Amino acid sequence: MALKIAVVPGDGIGPEVLAEGCALLRDLDRTLDLGLVFDEKDWGAERWLKDKVGMPKGALEQLEREVAAVYFGALGDPRIPDMAHGREILLGMRQGLDLYANFRPCKCLHESLSPLKGKGPREIDMLVFRENTEDLYVALGGTFKQGTVDEVAQDISINTRKGVERILRHGFDTARARPRHDGMKKLTMTDKHNAVRFGGGLWKRTFDLVKGDYPDVVAEHLYVDVLAMEMVRKPERFHVVVANNLFGDILTDLGAALMGGLGLAASGNIHPGKIGMFEPVHGSAPDIAGKGVANPLAAFWTASLLLDFLATKDATLAPRLLRAARAVDAAVSACVAAGPRTPDLGGSARTKDVGDFVRAHVGSTLAA
Ligand SMILES: NC(=O)c1ccc[n+]([C@@H]2O[C@H](COP(=O)([O-])OP(=O)(O)OC[C@H]3O[C@@H](n4cnc5c(N)ncnc54)[C@H](O)[C@@H]3O)[C@@H](O)[C@H]2O)c1
């Protein structure tokens, strides 16, 4: 069976890092016969400026019908200051494809990358799940008396029992299936139900109910302010963390900083069992776009998450897809340990140097 991947390079450094990521995926496909088919999309700022189209009509339906996963670069262009095209494309996919589970590994690959004294790869190794379709991001609300001194603004946070339960169950399933490197199986749910009573209360009640189905997973609750402090003070106490959309958004950027910066942080947005959209966490980085110095490691790590997801969709190909994913992980780790580093990680290498190193490393892992 062919596994079709829609490739959306987007804007700025998006096309630069995805070119490297796609070259790696094509190498893997050739070596391991993974059945990958690529379908490149021109969605982004240029098309928006030309004909005001973000995602063409029927595109979501085509993705749902034909595509196993989306490999996404970044959006953002100074000529579109309100990010109108980004909202249509990115939020369109997250909502339109019901990609309710956003997840980001927060894993430090090398001591030299950690901003925390005495904390390195053994301590910083967690997986943060963010509910991706509800909360304050549903664009419900409005303003009253806008532009006057009496202006009132309201954003409505939506939390549904179904939405909360499915992200919690996915988090628990993941904690059970993929223990931390030291064997820990734990899920920390975070909210602020002492102050945000209604939505927070629904999260806490649902958590108390669902955790009963996972007696083998340690279930912990922390208020989000305490969690933020503990992620810095004692990251080793966390394995899987589950948060709502807003808290998850903020916590995952803290997570990116703990692992060494945006040049490394990878993410997936998935509807388990259906489709997934995989993107480096960083944006289009207009300050370095076109200079050939963007760090492609986040895009490589993202490719590994994508391969893991594809393995859940095809049992026959799964062993080869997982082998490919682990080879990419090993190459990314080897690169930060002893390979070329781009300027964001303190080196002077170019995007292509890192890409060449990673592809060569993957090649020799698979040949061994
Ligand atoms: N998912 C997305 O597509 C996404 C996410 C965040 C921001 N954005 C958009 O991107 C644009 C720029 O936003 P920003 O500057 O706040 O965030 P950004 O992530 O693009 O850049 C922040 C800083 O990190 C650096 N950086 C980011 N990725 C890097 C990489 N791979 N290698 C080396 N350095 C890297 C940049 O040079 C910049 O100094 C804006 O239009 C914003 O809306 C898009």
PDBQT file of the ligand as one rigid body, heavy atoms in Angstrom, charges set to zero:
ROOT
HETATM    1  N1  LIG A 401       3.731  26.819  13.074  1.00  0.00    +0.000 N 
HETATM    2  C1  LIG A 401       4.121  27.899  12.413  1.00  0.00    +0.000 C 
HETATM    3  O1  LIG A 401       4.120  27.930  11.194  1.00  0.00    +0.000 OA
HETATM    4  C2  LIG A 401       4.616  29.096  13.188  1.00  0.00    +0.000 A 
HETATM    5  C3  LIG A 401       5.039  28.976  14.503  1.00  0.00    +0.000 A 
HETATM    6  C4  LIG A 401       5.566  30.094  15.149  1.00  0.00    +0.000 A 
HETATM    7  C5  LIG A 401       5.652  31.315  14.473  1.00  0.00    +0.000 A 
HETATM    8  N2  LIG A 401       5.179  31.388  13.196  1.00  0.00    +0.000 N 
HETATM    9  C6  LIG A 401       5.320  32.619  12.388  1.00  0.00    +0.000 C 
HETATM   10  O2  LIG A 401       6.693  32.732  11.970  1.00  0.00    +0.000 OA
HETATM   11  C7  LIG A 401       7.050  34.102  11.863  1.00  0.00    +0.000 C 
HETATM   12  C8  LIG A 401       8.267  34.385  12.701  1.00  0.00    +0.000 C 
HETATM   13  O3  LIG A 401       7.917  34.208  14.082  1.00  0.00    +0.000 OA
HETATM   14  P1  LIG A 401       8.929  34.271  15.285  1.00  0.00    +0.000 P 
HETATM   15  O4  LIG A 401      10.136  35.058  14.860  1.00  0.00    +0.000 OA
HETATM   16  O5  LIG A 401       8.182  34.696  16.480  1.00  0.00    +0.000 OA
HETATM   17  O6  LIG A 401       9.326  32.750  15.554  1.00  0.00    +0.000 OA
HETATM   18  P2  LIG A 401      10.388  31.836  14.799  1.00  0.00    +0.000 P 
HETATM   19  O7  LIG A 401      10.281  30.471  15.383  1.00  0.00    +0.000 OA
HETATM   20  O8  LIG A 401      10.214  31.922  13.331  1.00  0.00    +0.000 OA
HETATM   21  O9  LIG A 401      11.814  32.470  15.174  1.00  0.00    +0.000 OA
HETATM   22  C9  LIG A 401      12.207  32.785  16.495  1.00  0.00    +0.000 C 
HETATM   23  C10 LIG A 401      13.757  32.852  16.568  1.00  0.00    +0.000 C 
HETATM   24  O10 LIG A 401      14.282  31.537  16.489  1.00  0.00    +0.000 OA
HETATM   25  C11 LIG A 401      15.141  31.406  15.377  1.00  0.00    +0.000 C 
HETATM   26  N3  LIG A 401      14.869  30.103  14.732  1.00  0.00    +0.000 N 
HETATM   27  C12 LIG A 401      13.659  29.523  14.572  1.00  0.00    +0.000 A 
HETATM   28  N4  LIG A 401      13.784  28.352  13.942  1.00  0.00    +0.000 NA
HETATM   29  C13 LIG A 401      15.103  28.179  13.693  1.00  0.00    +0.000 A 
HETATM   30  C14 LIG A 401      15.854  27.163  13.062  1.00  0.00    +0.000 A 
HETATM   31  N5  LIG A 401      15.292  26.050  12.540  1.00  0.00    +0.000 N 
HETATM   32  N6  LIG A 401      17.200  27.320  12.975  1.00  0.00    +0.000 NA
HETATM   33  C15 LIG A 401      17.800  28.403  13.503  1.00  0.00    +0.000 A 
HETATM   34  N7  LIG A 401      17.131  29.399  14.119  1.00  0.00    +0.000 NA
HETATM   35  C16 LIG A 401      15.794  29.291  14.213  1.00  0.00    +0.000 A 
HETATM   36  C17 LIG A 401      14.791  32.548  14.437  1.00  0.00    +0.000 C 
HETATM   37  O11 LIG A 401      15.876  32.890  13.627  1.00  0.00    +0.000 OA
HETATM   38  C18 LIG A 401      14.364  33.631  15.410  1.00  0.00    +0.000 C 
HETATM   39  O12 LIG A 401      15.488  34.342  15.856  1.00  0.00    +0.000 OA
HETATM   40  C19 LIG A 401       5.823  34.901  12.290  1.00  0.00    +0.000 C 
HETATM   41  O13 LIG A 401       5.110  35.257  11.125  1.00  0.00    +0.000 OA
HETATM   42  C20 LIG A 401       5.019  33.915  13.118  1.00  0.00    +0.000 C 
HETATM   43  O14 LIG A 401       3.644  34.200  13.120  1.00  0.00    +0.000 OA
HETATM   44  C21 LIG A 401       4.696  30.309  12.534  1.00  0.00    +0.000 A 
ENDROOT
TORSDOF 0
